[in-house]
Amino acid sequence: MSLVDRVTLDRISTEARDIHFARTLLTFVATVLWCVGWFAAKTLGAIWLAMCWSATAVKVGWVDARADRGGT
């Protein structure tokens, strides 16, 4: 084993000891919750847009149908 390999192994060992289980677990949980929030926002945003679009289409259809009869 050369000196470079030994220095690399020592550095890896030092960095591995700096990893803490609780912080890693909390980071994982936070990431999962962030993803749930992101997907919920995108999904609910798309549903809201579809509902608004549909309601507007009905309103425009209603107004056009009433205009054909000569009323408002």
N, C-alpha and C positions, 0 to 999 in steps of 0.2 A: 504494500500500500504506500503510495507516495504522500508527500506532505500536502499536496493540493487535495487529495481525497480525504485526508484526516481533517483539514481545515473545513472542508465542505460538510463532513459528517458532524463536526462539532457545532457548526452554525445551524444545521438542521436540528440537532438535538436541543440546542438553546431555544430556537423558535418553537419547537414542538412543546417544550415545557411552558411557554407563554400562552398557549391555548387553554382557555378555561371553559369547562363544560357548561356551566350555567350561562355564561355570556353567549356561547355558541347556540345553546338551546333557545335562549330568548331572541336571538337574531333570527333563527329559523321560524319561530312562532310569529314574530313581527312580520317577516316576509310573507308568510302564509296569509296573515290577516290583511296585509296591504294588498295582496293579490285579490282576495275576496272583495275588498272595498272597490278596487279598480274595476273588476268585472261587474260588480253590482251597479256601479255608476254608469258604465258603458251600456249595460243591458237596460237599466231603467231609463236612461236617456233615449235609447232607441225606441222603447215602448212609449215613452211620452211623446216623442216626435210622431210616431205612427198614430197615436190617439188624437193629437192635435190636427194632423193632416186629414184624418178621417172625419173629424168633426167639422173642419173647414169645408171639406168636399160636400158633406151633407148640407151645410149652410148655403153654399153656393148653388147647389142643386135646388134647394128650397126657394131661394130668391129667384133663380131663373124660371122655375115653374110658376111662381106667383106673377112674374113679369109677363109670362105668356098669356095670362088671363086678363091682363090689363090692370091688375091691382099691384100694390106694393107690400 
